[in-house]
Amino acid sequence: MRDVVEIGLGKTAQRGYHLDDIAIVPSRRTRDVDDVSTAWQLDAYPFGIPCVGHPSDATMSPASAVRLGQLGGLGVLNVEGLWTRYEDPTKVLEELASLGEDGTGRSPRPTRPGATGLRHTRRLQEVYAEPIRADLIAERVRELRAGGQTVAVRVSPQHTLALAPVILDAGVDILVIQGTIVSAEHVSTTDEPLNLKEFIADLDLPVVVGGCTDYKTALHLMRTGAAGVIVGIGGDDWSTTESVLGIRVPMATAIADAAAARRDYLDETGGRYVHLIADGDIRTSGDIAKALGCGADAVMLGEPLSLCPEAPAGGAWWHSAASHPSLPRGAFEVAGEPVGSMERLLYGPADEPDGQLNLFGGLRRAMAKCGYRDLKEFQKVGLVLDR
C-alpha cells in the first residue's frame, strides 16, 4: 500500500523516495566479479553496458556518440542541437567551453547552479536560435553510420512530425522521442498533436519515448508500442525544472512504479517486454546500481560524461532543455576539470573513492557482492529504506 500523507484539509500527497533514500541489501550468496555480465539488449541491438548517453550537445557529438558505442554503450545525438544547426559547430562549442564566471574565462565548477549558470543561459538561447537544417541531419547520421555503431538520434515531441521524414530517410537504427514530460495523448487546439501510437505503428524501427514519472504514464507509453520508456526528467544538481515547473521526481519511486507498469503490460500483451531507461540523479556507480535494482534496464548519463576529454564542450555542461527559447530549464555550468577519458570513466581504474570513476566496474562489483549474474537477475535485489 502506497504511503499517502495528508498535507492539509482536503489534500493528500503520495510519499516518494529518491535514490539517496534507499540502499541495496546483499543476499546470502556472493559471486566472482568475472562471472558477472552487464550486457543488455534493446530490440535487436546488443550493448556491453546499460549506458545511454544523454543527448546534450555538451556530451554527444557524432564522434563522442561513436566512442560511447565502441565502449559498449549507446550514444544518442540530438537532431535539434548545434550539430544540425551549424556546418561546423566546434567554434561555438569552444566559445561555450571558455565561458567562466565573468563570461570571459574558466572558473571552478560550483557545487550548485547559481547566478553564473543562469547568466550564460542567454548565450545558449542565442546559439540555438539558428534554424535546423535537413541536410545537416542527413550528414550527421552519415557520420554516425560511418562509425560502425548503433545509430540513435533524439527528437522532441513537438518537432517529431516535421523532422521524422528527414531522420527516417537518413536511416537511423533507434529513434528517441524525448521531452521533459511525454504523454501518449497530447491535447492541442492549435497544432496537430503527435499521436504516438499511430506514429510508432507506422515505423519498422524501435522507438524510445519519455520522460515519464508515474505508473499510469509509463503504462500508456508502453501501449504505444515503444521499445523503451525513459523514466525521469534528467534531473541533476543543475536542473531548474522544480523551480520553473514545480516538478521534482523521486527517482527510486518513479522507476519502481514504471517497473510495475512493465510487469502489468507484460501480462496484458502475453510477453512483450519494454525496457526502462532511468534519466535523473545518476552520478555514481552506486546510483547506477540502485536504479537498476529498482527495476531499470539502463541509465542515461549526462553530466558525468561532460568531464571526459571526448566531450565536445570541453567540460561545460547543460541539459538539452537549458536552451529553450522562452522557458529554459537547467543552468549552464562552466567547464570543470576532466576526470579522465571516457573509457576510464566507464571502466576505470579509479583513483578516488567517490564512485565517479569506473562506473560500470562499480556496478559489476555491486552485482557480484549480491550474488547476481546479469542485469535481469539484479532487478530482484533487495532494498532497504534507511533515511
CORRANOR-V146369 format. One record per run of one state. SS is the DSSP state (2 for helix, 1 for strand, 0 for the rest). FROM is the first residue (numbers start at 1). TO is the last residue. If there is no record, write none. Layout:
SS/FROM/TO ; SS/FROM/TO
//
This chain:
0/1/3 ; 1/4/8 ; 0/9/10 ; 1/11/14 ; 0/15/18 ; 2/19/21 ; 1/22/25 ; 0/26/32 ; 2/33/35 ; 0/36/39 ; 1/40/42 ; 0/43/44 ; 1/45/47 ; 0/48/50 ; 1/51/53 ; 0/54/61 ; 2/62/70 ; 0/71/73 ; 1/74/74 ; 0/75/75 ; 1/76/78 ; 0/79/81 ; 2/82/84 ; 0/85/89 ; 2/90/98 ; 0/99/114 ; 2/115/119 ; 0/120/120 ; 2/121/127 ; 0/128/133 ; 2/134/146 ; 0/147/151 ; 1/152/155 ; 0/156/156 ; 2/157/170 ; 0/171/173 ; 1/174/178 ; 0/179/195 ; 2/196/201 ; 0/202/205 ; 1/206/212 ; 0/213/214 ; 2/215/222 ; 0/223/227 ; 1/228/235 ; 0/236/240 ; 2/241/245 ; 0/246/250 ; 2/251/269 ; 0/270/274 ; 1/275/280 ; 0/281/284 ; 2/285/293 ; 0/294/297 ; 1/298/301 ; 0/302/302 ; 2/303/306 ; 0/307/316 ; 1/317/317 ; 0/318/332 ; 1/333/333 ; 0/334/341 ; 2/342/347 ; 0/348/358 ; 2/359/369 ; 0/370/374 ; 2/375/378 ; 0/379/381 ; 1/382/385 ; 0/386/387
//
